[in-house]
Amino acid sequence: MPKEIILERMTWPQVGKAIEDGYDTAVFSCSATEQHGPHLPLFVDAEHGERMALEVARRLGKALVAPSIRVGCSEHHMTFPGTISIRAETLEALALDYCESLSRHGFKNICIIPSHGGNFAPIAGMLDRLREAVMPGTCVFAFTDLDGMMRAWRNAVQEESGLGNRVGGHADIAESSIMMVLHPELVDENIAEPGFTDPVTPEVLDRMFKVGLQNLTPNGVMGDPRGMSVPIGLRCIDTFAGMISDFFVGQIRKEKKDSC
Ligand SMILES: [Zn+2]
């Protein structure tokens, strides 16, 4: 196994050799630069996505981590200062060029991980076009089950702490705990307060994307961050990475049979 599996940190001969040695899967995340309540920094999804891509690549084996797309579709957060949003067409143009480049170098499987709720639907919608854009023999996969991600977080937090009902999907106990693992110096636990705490149903998500998050929750939090901890964060990272890598393993196996 090469010592390094993060593409940006490798030299071109190292990448070439890795591909020759069968490292023919590339993983990258599509995240966001957006508000995460008063107690967390704007790069929560971006840093979480980077970590997820690395964890998933390690679990898949013979996989390299390609650069993340660190801005995403965040229109519903734009009333909060600092958020940067790109249009779904811009995200698609970026993802398309990423996938095409990777396929031209010989990657056979390209796995996309959205680490931001607003990217799930756009990525699901563009998947067929990404598949058409790559070289024959390359498959593009994306994890697009937002509800599944919420369920996984809820279960992980519940099993670790009994506080599963504090998961609301944004700057909540799960994301705050993950940041306690990744960047504890940037988490201001003392000012962490609940936001929208009703159950986050598909109807609520639909409303949130339509009217903007601030209409539902003035402080920008969906759920409740109180009770955050490093063990919860580690559990969320492990559970989510396991679920996504299992998903990709299943997809790759299935596509190998049908051949892309
Ligand atoms: Zn987030």
py3Dmol code that shows the C-alpha trace and the ligand (Angstrom):
import py3Dmol

protein = """\
ATOM      1  CA  MET A   1       0.000   0.000   0.000  1.00  0.00           C
ATOM      2  CA  PRO A   2       1.392   3.458  -0.831  1.00  0.00           C
ATOM      3  CA  LYS A   3       2.227   5.510   2.255  1.00  0.00           C
ATOM      4  CA  GLU A   4       0.071   8.315   0.935  1.00  0.00           C
ATOM      5  CA  ILE A   5      -3.421   7.962  -0.542  1.00  0.00           C
ATOM      6  CA  ILE A   6      -4.331  11.655  -0.733  1.00  0.00           C
ATOM      7  CA  LEU A   7      -3.884  12.579  -4.392  1.00  0.00           C
ATOM      8  CA  GLU A   8      -2.858  16.194  -3.757  1.00  0.00           C
ATOM      9  CA  ARG A   9      -0.020  15.082  -1.508  1.00  0.00           C
ATOM     10  CA  MET A  10       1.412  12.643  -4.063  1.00  0.00           C
ATOM     11  CA  THR A  11       3.766  13.169  -7.019  1.00  0.00           C
ATOM     12  CA  TRP A  12       2.696  12.235 -10.528  1.00  0.00           C
ATOM     13  CA  PRO A  13       4.973   9.149 -10.650  1.00  0.00           C
ATOM     14  CA  GLN A  14       3.472   7.995  -7.338  1.00  0.00           C
ATOM     15  CA  VAL A  15      -0.065   8.433  -8.664  1.00  0.00           C
ATOM     16  CA  GLY A  16       0.816   6.632 -11.905  1.00  0.00           C
ATOM     17  CA  LYS A  17       2.376   3.734  -9.991  1.00  0.00           C
ATOM     18  CA  ALA A  18      -0.611   3.490  -7.617  1.00  0.00           C
ATOM     19  CA  ILE A  19      -3.041   3.274 -10.566  1.00  0.00           C
ATOM     20  CA  GLU A  20      -0.815   0.627 -12.181  1.00  0.00           C
ATOM     21  CA  ASP A  21      -0.887  -1.301  -8.903  1.00  0.00           C
ATOM     22  CA  GLY A  22      -4.674  -1.405  -8.980  1.00  0.00           C
ATOM     23  CA  TYR A  23      -5.552   1.708  -7.012  1.00  0.00           C
ATOM     24  CA  ASP A  24      -8.284   2.385  -9.532  1.00  0.00           C
ATOM     25  CA  THR A  25     -10.922   3.907  -7.243  1.00  0.00           C
ATOM     26  CA  ALA A  26     -11.055   7.656  -6.530  1.00  0.00           C
ATOM     27  CA  VAL A  27     -13.159   9.113  -3.736  1.00  0.00           C
ATOM     28  CA  PHE A  28     -14.035  12.771  -3.242  1.00  0.00           C
ATOM     29  CA  SER A  29     -16.491  14.766  -1.192  1.00  0.00           C
ATOM     30  CA  CYS A  30     -18.835  17.576  -2.196  1.00  0.00           C
ATOM     31  CA  SER A  31     -19.282  19.800   0.805  1.00  0.00           C
ATOM     32  CA  ALA A  32     -20.056  23.407   1.689  1.00  0.00           C
ATOM     33  CA  THR A  33     -18.737  26.622   3.153  1.00  0.00           C
ATOM     34  CA  GLU A  34     -21.720  27.807   5.149  1.00  0.00           C
ATOM     35  CA  GLN A  35     -22.930  28.910   8.556  1.00  0.00           C
ATOM     36  CA  HIS A  36     -23.118  26.274  11.278  1.00  0.00           C
ATOM     37  CA  GLY A  37     -24.742  28.149  14.141  1.00  0.00           C
ATOM     38  CA  PRO A  38     -22.968  30.620  16.445  1.00  0.00           C
ATOM     39  CA  HIS A  39     -20.722  27.943  17.990  1.00  0.00           C
ATOM     40  CA  LEU A  40     -19.128  26.273  14.928  1.00  0.00           C
ATOM     41  CA  PRO A  41     -16.985  27.556  12.029  1.00  0.00           C
ATOM     42  CA  LEU A  42     -18.072  27.704   8.404  1.00  0.00           C
ATOM     43  CA  PHE A  43     -15.940  24.775   7.218  1.00  0.00           C
ATOM     44  CA  VAL A  44     -17.722  22.036   9.210  1.00  0.00           C
ATOM     45  CA  ASP A  45     -19.036  20.196   6.147  1.00  0.00           C
ATOM     46  CA  ALA A  46     -15.800  20.750   4.203  1.00  0.00           C
ATOM     47  CA  GLU A  47     -13.598  19.295   6.951  1.00  0.00           C
ATOM     48  CA  HIS A  48     -16.090  16.530   7.681  1.00  0.00           C
ATOM     49  CA  GLY A  49     -16.170  15.669   3.963  1.00  0.00           C
ATOM     50  CA  GLU A  50     -12.358  15.497   3.780  1.00  0.00           C
ATOM     51  CA  ARG A  51     -12.291  13.111   6.716  1.00  0.00           C
ATOM     52  CA  MET A  52     -15.144  11.008   5.300  1.00  0.00           C
ATOM     53  CA  ALA A  53     -13.387  10.654   1.935  1.00  0.00           C
ATOM     54  CA  LEU A  54     -10.215   9.474   3.700  1.00  0.00           C
ATOM     55  CA  GLU A  55     -12.069   7.047   5.982  1.00  0.00           C
ATOM     56  CA  VAL A  56     -14.077   5.622   3.096  1.00  0.00           C
ATOM     57  CA  ALA A  57     -10.991   5.263   0.855  1.00  0.00           C
ATOM     58  CA  ARG A  58      -9.185   3.380   3.631  1.00  0.00           C
ATOM     59  CA  ARG A  59     -12.141   1.053   4.096  1.00  0.00           C
ATOM     60  CA  LEU A  60     -12.527   0.429   0.355  1.00  0.00           C
ATOM     61  CA  GLY A  61      -8.800  -0.335  -0.043  1.00  0.00           C
ATOM     62  CA  LYS A  62      -6.980   0.316  -3.334  1.00  0.00           C
ATOM     63  CA  ALA A  63      -8.557   3.783  -3.390  1.00  0.00           C
ATOM     64  CA  LEU A  64      -7.132   7.309  -3.542  1.00  0.00           C
ATOM     65  CA  VAL A  65      -8.687  10.500  -2.191  1.00  0.00           C
ATOM     66  CA  ALA A  66      -9.226  13.223  -4.798  1.00  0.00           C
ATOM     67  CA  PRO A  67      -9.616  16.901  -3.795  1.00  0.00           C
ATOM     68  CA  SER A  68     -12.915  17.888  -2.243  1.00  0.00           C
ATOM     69  CA  ILE A  69     -15.278  20.410  -3.746  1.00  0.00           C
ATOM     70  CA  ARG A  70     -15.420  22.617  -0.663  1.00  0.00           C
ATOM     71  CA  VAL A  71     -18.277  24.907  -1.661  1.00  0.00           C
ATOM     72  CA  GLY A  72     -21.760  23.694  -2.449  1.00  0.00           C
ATOM     73  CA  CYS A  73     -25.435  24.475  -2.914  1.00  0.00           C
ATOM     74  CA  SER A  74     -26.162  26.556   0.174  1.00  0.00           C
ATOM     75  CA  GLU A  75     -28.771  29.049  -1.012  1.00  0.00           C
ATOM     76  CA  HIS A  76     -30.915  28.172   2.040  1.00  0.00           C
ATOM     77  CA  HIS A  77     -28.099  29.493   4.304  1.00  0.00           C
ATOM     78  CA  MET A  78     -27.417  32.729   2.437  1.00  0.00           C
ATOM     79  CA  THR A  79     -29.102  35.016   5.001  1.00  0.00           C
ATOM     80  CA  PHE A  80     -26.244  34.156   7.381  1.00  0.00           C
ATOM     81  CA  PRO A  81     -22.995  36.122   6.891  1.00  0.00           C
ATOM     82  CA  GLY A  82     -20.098  34.296   5.273  1.00  0.00           C
ATOM     83  CA  THR A  83     -21.946  31.515   3.493  1.00  0.00           C
ATOM     84  CA  ILE A  84     -20.816  30.961  -0.098  1.00  0.00           C
ATOM     85  CA  SER A  85     -23.277  29.237  -2.407  1.00  0.00           C
ATOM     86  CA  ILE A  86     -22.813  27.874  -5.899  1.00  0.00           C
ATOM     87  CA  ARG A  87     -25.626  26.978  -8.278  1.00  0.00           C
ATOM     88  CA  ALA A  88     -26.471  23.330  -8.971  1.00  0.00           C
ATOM     89  CA  GLU A  89     -25.192  23.909 -12.555  1.00  0.00           C
ATOM     90  CA  THR A  90     -21.845  25.127 -11.198  1.00  0.00           C
ATOM     91  CA  LEU A  91     -21.542  22.110  -8.931  1.00  0.00           C
ATOM     92  CA  GLU A  92     -22.392  19.865 -11.860  1.00  0.00           C
ATOM     93  CA  ALA A  93     -19.800  21.543 -14.089  1.00  0.00           C
ATOM     94  CA  LEU A  94     -17.141  21.040 -11.407  1.00  0.00           C
ATOM     95  CA  ALA A  95     -18.122  17.438 -10.658  1.00  0.00           C
ATOM     96  CA  LEU A  96     -18.213  16.651 -14.356  1.00  0.00           C
ATOM     97  CA  ASP A  97     -14.699  17.983 -14.934  1.00  0.00           C
ATOM     98  CA  TYR A  98     -13.408  16.145 -11.844  1.00  0.00           C
ATOM     99  CA  CYS A  99     -14.915  12.843 -13.030  1.00  0.00           C
ATOM    100  CA  GLU A 100     -13.714  13.281 -16.595  1.00  0.00           C
ATOM    101  CA  SER A 101     -10.166  14.078 -15.477  1.00  0.00           C
ATOM    102  CA  LEU A 102     -10.048  11.123 -13.098  1.00  0.00           C
ATOM    103  CA  SER A 103     -11.387   8.719 -15.711  1.00  0.00           C
ATOM    104  CA  ARG A 104      -8.788   9.891 -18.257  1.00  0.00           C
ATOM    105  CA  HIS A 105      -6.033   8.887 -15.820  1.00  0.00           C
ATOM    106  CA  GLY A 106      -7.453   5.392 -15.572  1.00  0.00           C
ATOM    107  CA  PHE A 107      -9.594   5.423 -12.437  1.00  0.00           C
ATOM    108  CA  LYS A 108     -12.319   2.836 -12.964  1.00  0.00           C
ATOM    109  CA  ASN A 109     -14.555   3.753 -10.018  1.00  0.00           C
ATOM    110  CA  ILE A 110     -15.314   7.294  -8.910  1.00  0.00           C
ATOM    111  CA  CYS A 111     -17.164   7.581  -5.608  1.00  0.00           C
ATOM    112  CA  ILE A 112     -18.782  10.875  -4.603  1.00  0.00           C
ATOM    113  CA  ILE A 113     -19.709  11.645  -1.001  1.00  0.00           C
ATOM    114  CA  PRO A 114     -21.944  14.643  -0.310  1.00  0.00           C
ATOM    115  CA  SER A 115     -21.198  15.875   3.213  1.00  0.00           C
ATOM    116  CA  HIS A 116     -23.739  18.683   3.037  1.00  0.00           C
ATOM    117  CA  GLY A 117     -27.522  18.234   2.908  1.00  0.00           C
ATOM    118  CA  GLY A 118     -28.054  20.758   0.096  1.00  0.00           C
ATOM    119  CA  ASN A 119     -25.830  18.765  -2.298  1.00  0.00           C
ATOM    120  CA  PHE A 120     -27.674  15.445  -2.067  1.00  0.00           C
ATOM    121  CA  ALA A 121     -30.535  16.227  -4.485  1.00  0.00           C
ATOM    122  CA  PRO A 122     -28.358  18.076  -7.068  1.00  0.00           C
ATOM    123  CA  ILE A 123     -25.859  15.189  -7.110  1.00  0.00           C
ATOM    124  CA  ALA A 124     -28.624  12.590  -7.464  1.00  0.00           C
ATOM    125  CA  GLY A 125     -29.980  14.646 -10.376  1.00  0.00           C
ATOM    126  CA  MET A 126     -26.661  14.934 -12.225  1.00  0.00           C
ATOM    127  CA  LEU A 127     -25.468  11.352 -11.761  1.00  0.00           C
ATOM    128  CA  ASP A 128     -26.612  10.070 -15.164  1.00  0.00           C
ATOM    129  CA  ARG A 129     -24.846  12.962 -16.920  1.00  0.00           C
ATOM    130  CA  LEU A 130     -21.630  12.340 -14.960  1.00  0.00           C
ATOM    131  CA  ARG A 131     -21.774   8.699 -16.024  1.00  0.00           C
ATOM    132  CA  GLU A 132     -22.145   9.722 -19.656  1.00  0.00           C
ATOM    133  CA  ALA A 133     -19.215  12.141 -19.439  1.00  0.00           C
ATOM    134  CA  VAL A 134     -16.552   9.646 -18.296  1.00  0.00           C
ATOM    135  CA  MET A 135     -14.494   7.250 -20.423  1.00  0.00           C
ATOM    136  CA  PRO A 136     -16.010   3.846 -21.200  1.00  0.00           C
ATOM    137  CA  GLY A 137     -15.171   1.403 -18.410  1.00  0.00           C
ATOM    138  CA  THR A 138     -15.326   4.038 -15.665  1.00  0.00           C
ATOM    139  CA  CYS A 139     -18.261   3.958 -13.237  1.00  0.00           C
ATOM    140  CA  VAL A 140     -19.446   6.935 -11.191  1.00  0.00           C
ATOM    141  CA  PHE A 141     -21.249   6.330  -7.910  1.00  0.00           C
ATOM    142  CA  ALA A 142     -22.705   8.740  -5.378  1.00  0.00           C
ATOM    143  CA  PHE A 143     -24.177   8.281  -1.937  1.00  0.00           C
ATOM    144  CA  THR A 144     -27.411  10.295  -2.172  1.00  0.00           C
ATOM    145  CA  ASP A 145     -29.498   9.035   0.752  1.00  0.00           C
ATOM    146  CA  LEU A 146     -29.910  12.126   2.963  1.00  0.00           C
ATOM    147  CA  ASP A 147     -32.507  10.414   5.118  1.00  0.00           C
ATOM    148  CA  GLY A 148     -30.132   7.459   5.572  1.00  0.00           C
ATOM    149  CA  MET A 149     -27.379   9.812   6.738  1.00  0.00           C
ATOM    150  CA  MET A 150     -29.712  11.392   9.304  1.00  0.00           C
ATOM    151  CA  ARG A 151     -30.780   7.959  10.544  1.00  0.00           C
ATOM    152  CA  ALA A 152     -27.162   6.820  10.870  1.00  0.00           C
ATOM    153  CA  TRP A 153     -26.275   9.914  12.933  1.00  0.00           C
ATOM    154  CA  ARG A 154     -29.361   9.506  15.109  1.00  0.00           C
ATOM    155  CA  ASN A 155     -28.527   5.856  15.805  1.00  0.00           C
ATOM    156  CA  ALA A 156     -24.854   6.575  16.475  1.00  0.00           C
ATOM    157  CA  VAL A 157     -25.633   9.415  18.906  1.00  0.00           C
ATOM    158  CA  GLN A 158     -28.373   7.361  20.593  1.00  0.00           C
ATOM    159  CA  GLU A 159     -26.114   4.333  21.095  1.00  0.00           C
ATOM    160  CA  GLU A 160     -23.249   6.432  22.425  1.00  0.00           C
ATOM    161  CA  SER A 161     -25.154   8.840  24.687  1.00  0.00           C
ATOM    162  CA  GLY A 162     -28.919   8.259  24.621  1.00  0.00           C
ATOM    163  CA  LEU A 163     -29.311  11.745  23.083  1.00  0.00           C
ATOM    164  CA  GLY A 164     -30.325  10.677  19.572  1.00  0.00           C
ATOM    165  CA  ASN A 165     -33.300  13.054  19.566  1.00  0.00           C
ATOM    166  CA  ARG A 166     -30.860  16.016  19.558  1.00  0.00           C
ATOM    167  CA  VAL A 167     -29.877  15.202  15.979  1.00  0.00           C
ATOM    168  CA  GLY A 168     -31.530  17.691  13.645  1.00  0.00           C
ATOM    169  CA  GLY A 169     -28.988  17.555  10.815  1.00  0.00           C
ATOM    170  CA  HIS A 170     -27.250  20.905  11.108  1.00  0.00           C
ATOM    171  CA  ALA A 171     -24.825  22.168  13.770  1.00  0.00           C
ATOM    172  CA  ASP A 172     -26.532  19.674  16.069  1.00  0.00           C
ATOM    173  CA  ILE A 173     -25.051  17.231  18.577  1.00  0.00           C
ATOM    174  CA  ALA A 174     -23.661  15.052  15.759  1.00  0.00           C
ATOM    175  CA  GLU A 175     -21.913  17.775  13.749  1.00  0.00           C
ATOM    176  CA  SER A 176     -20.715  19.559  16.896  1.00  0.00           C
ATOM    177  CA  SER A 177     -19.253  16.304  18.235  1.00  0.00           C
ATOM    178  CA  ILE A 178     -17.553  15.577  14.901  1.00  0.00           C
ATOM    179  CA  MET A 179     -15.953  19.026  15.082  1.00  0.00           C
ATOM    180  CA  MET A 180     -14.803  18.313  18.636  1.00  0.00           C
ATOM    181  CA  VAL A 181     -12.797  15.476  17.062  1.00  0.00           C
ATOM    182  CA  LEU A 182     -11.564  17.382  14.000  1.00  0.00           C
ATOM    183  CA  HIS A 183     -11.095  20.955  15.293  1.00  0.00           C
ATOM    184  CA  PRO A 184     -11.789  21.255  19.040  1.00  0.00           C
ATOM    185  CA  GLU A 185     -10.064  24.660  19.053  1.00  0.00           C
ATOM    186  CA  LEU A 186     -12.869  26.058  16.862  1.00  0.00           C
ATOM    187  CA  VAL A 187     -15.856  24.753  18.852  1.00  0.00           C
ATOM    188  CA  ASP A 188     -17.361  27.217  21.331  1.00  0.00           C
ATOM    189  CA  GLU A 189     -19.282  24.793  23.511  1.00  0.00           C
ATOM    190  CA  ASN A 190     -20.276  27.497  26.010  1.00  0.00           C
ATOM    191  CA  ILE A 191     -22.583  29.260  23.575  1.00  0.00           C
ATOM    192  CA  ALA A 192     -24.056  26.136  21.944  1.00  0.00           C
ATOM    193  CA  GLU A 193     -27.838  26.354  22.013  1.00  0.00           C
ATOM    194  CA  PRO A 194     -30.712  24.386  20.487  1.00  0.00           C
ATOM    195  CA  GLY A 195     -32.329  25.632  17.282  1.00  0.00           C
ATOM    196  CA  PHE A 196     -35.216  23.956  15.442  1.00  0.00           C
ATOM    197  CA  THR A 197     -35.983  20.931  17.604  1.00  0.00           C
ATOM    198  CA  ASP A 198     -39.181  19.475  16.092  1.00  0.00           C
ATOM    199  CA  PRO A 199     -38.688  16.204  14.210  1.00  0.00           C
ATOM    200  CA  VAL A 200     -36.942  16.833  10.880  1.00  0.00           C
ATOM    201  CA  THR A 201     -39.329  15.121   8.472  1.00  0.00           C
ATOM    202  CA  PRO A 202     -38.980  15.174   4.649  1.00  0.00           C
ATOM    203  CA  GLU A 203     -41.680  17.917   4.693  1.00  0.00           C
ATOM    204  CA  VAL A 204     -39.563  20.024   7.073  1.00  0.00           C
ATOM    205  CA  LEU A 205     -36.505  19.567   4.843  1.00  0.00           C
ATOM    206  CA  ASP A 206     -38.565  20.555   1.829  1.00  0.00           C
ATOM    207  CA  ARG A 207     -39.743  23.724   3.592  1.00  0.00           C
ATOM    208  CA  MET A 208     -36.212  24.507   4.769  1.00  0.00           C
ATOM    209  CA  PHE A 209     -34.845  24.402   1.201  1.00  0.00           C
ATOM    210  CA  LYS A 210     -37.747  26.560  -0.045  1.00  0.00           C
ATOM    211  CA  VAL A 211     -37.998  29.326   2.582  1.00  0.00           C
ATOM    212  CA  GLY A 212     -34.436  29.270   3.909  1.00  0.00           C
ATOM    213  CA  LEU A 213     -33.098  27.946   7.169  1.00  0.00           C
ATOM    214  CA  GLN A 214     -33.321  31.206   9.112  1.00  0.00           C
ATOM    215  CA  ASN A 215     -37.117  31.175   8.807  1.00  0.00           C
ATOM    216  CA  LEU A 216     -37.143  27.917  10.764  1.00  0.00           C
ATOM    217  CA  THR A 217     -34.293  28.614  13.138  1.00  0.00           C
ATOM    218  CA  PRO A 218     -32.931  32.129  13.843  1.00  0.00           C
ATOM    219  CA  ASN A 219     -29.591  30.847  15.195  1.00  0.00           C
ATOM    220  CA  GLY A 220     -28.995  28.516  12.228  1.00  0.00           C
ATOM    221  CA  VAL A 221     -29.079  25.269  14.222  1.00  0.00           C
ATOM    222  CA  MET A 222     -31.296  22.320  13.289  1.00  0.00           C
ATOM    223  CA  GLY A 223     -31.440  20.101  16.365  1.00  0.00           C
ATOM    224  CA  ASP A 224     -29.616  20.583  19.626  1.00  0.00           C
ATOM    225  CA  PRO A 225     -25.825  20.644  20.024  1.00  0.00           C
ATOM    226  CA  ARG A 226     -25.806  20.339  23.815  1.00  0.00           C
ATOM    227  CA  GLY A 227     -24.225  17.170  25.147  1.00  0.00           C
ATOM    228  CA  MET A 228     -21.614  17.114  22.344  1.00  0.00           C
ATOM    229  CA  SER A 229     -18.539  14.987  23.039  1.00  0.00           C
ATOM    230  CA  VAL A 230     -15.478  13.416  21.418  1.00  0.00           C
ATOM    231  CA  PRO A 231     -16.793   9.826  21.855  1.00  0.00           C
ATOM    232  CA  ILE A 232     -20.038  10.792  20.058  1.00  0.00           C
ATOM    233  CA  GLY A 233     -17.998  12.408  17.273  1.00  0.00           C
ATOM    234  CA  LEU A 234     -15.804   9.334  16.824  1.00  0.00           C
ATOM    235  CA  ARG A 235     -18.856   7.103  16.777  1.00  0.00           C
ATOM    236  CA  CYS A 236     -20.587   9.269  14.133  1.00  0.00           C
ATOM    237  CA  ILE A 237     -17.476   9.290  11.920  1.00  0.00           C
ATOM    238  CA  ASP A 238     -17.065   5.526  12.192  1.00  0.00           C
ATOM    239  CA  THR A 239     -20.750   4.717  11.634  1.00  0.00           C
ATOM    240  CA  PHE A 240     -21.173   7.041   8.664  1.00  0.00           C
ATOM    241  CA  ALA A 241     -17.903   5.967   7.006  1.00  0.00           C
ATOM    242  CA  GLY A 242     -18.841   2.294   7.456  1.00  0.00           C
ATOM    243  CA  MET A 243     -22.280   2.838   5.973  1.00  0.00           C
ATOM    244  CA  ILE A 244     -20.991   4.741   2.935  1.00  0.00           C
ATOM    245  CA  SER A 245     -18.153   2.330   2.196  1.00  0.00           C
ATOM    246  CA  ASP A 246     -20.572  -0.633   2.415  1.00  0.00           C
ATOM    247  CA  PHE A 247     -22.808   1.210  -0.044  1.00  0.00           C
ATOM    248  CA  PHE A 248     -19.932   1.766  -2.518  1.00  0.00           C
ATOM    249  CA  VAL A 249     -18.673  -1.817  -2.173  1.00  0.00           C
ATOM    250  CA  GLY A 250     -22.176  -3.042  -3.090  1.00  0.00           C
ATOM    251  CA  GLN A 251     -22.434  -0.629  -6.036  1.00  0.00           C
ATOM    252  CA  ILE A 252     -18.975  -1.504  -7.395  1.00  0.00           C
ATOM    253  CA  ARG A 253     -19.734  -5.224  -7.139  1.00  0.00           C
ATOM    254  CA  LYS A 254     -23.064  -4.792  -8.907  1.00  0.00           C
ATOM    255  CA  GLU A 255     -21.604  -2.629 -11.702  1.00  0.00           C
ATOM    256  CA  LYS A 256     -18.681  -5.014 -12.236  1.00  0.00           C
ATOM    257  CA  LYS A 257     -21.264  -7.635 -13.152  1.00  0.00           C
ATOM    258  CA  ASP A 258     -23.208  -5.321 -15.490  1.00  0.00           C
ATOM    259  CA  SER A 259     -19.956  -3.597 -16.592  1.00  0.00           C
ATOM    260  CA  CYS A 260     -20.159   0.186 -16.855  1.00  0.00           C
TER     261      CYS A 260
END
"""
ligand_1 = """\
1
ZN
Zn -23.130 20.653 8.141
"""
view = py3Dmol.view(width=600, height=400)
view.addModel(protein, "pdb")
view.setStyle({"model": 0}, {"cartoon": {"style": "trace"}})
view.addModel(ligand_1, "xyz")
view.setStyle({"model": 1}, {"stick": {}})
view.zoomTo()
view.show()
